[in-house]
């Protein structure tokens, strides 16, 4: 079975010039963490505002893949 996963991080105000790199790193690191944990997913997306970073994963498997 698959589910969606939403992670919202509240933070101090992030200057706009840092938003794009921060969101790219959030997505990249989350993808690596899920792959290292052998958790498959369909799509990863990162969104944000100056005070919020959001990671949205669709189709995240509820069980680890076989070794």
Buried (B, 14 or more C-beta within 10 A) or exposed (E): EEEEBEEEEEEEEBEEEEBEEBBEEBBEEBBEEBEEEEBEBEEBEBBBEEEEBBBBBBEBBEEEEEE
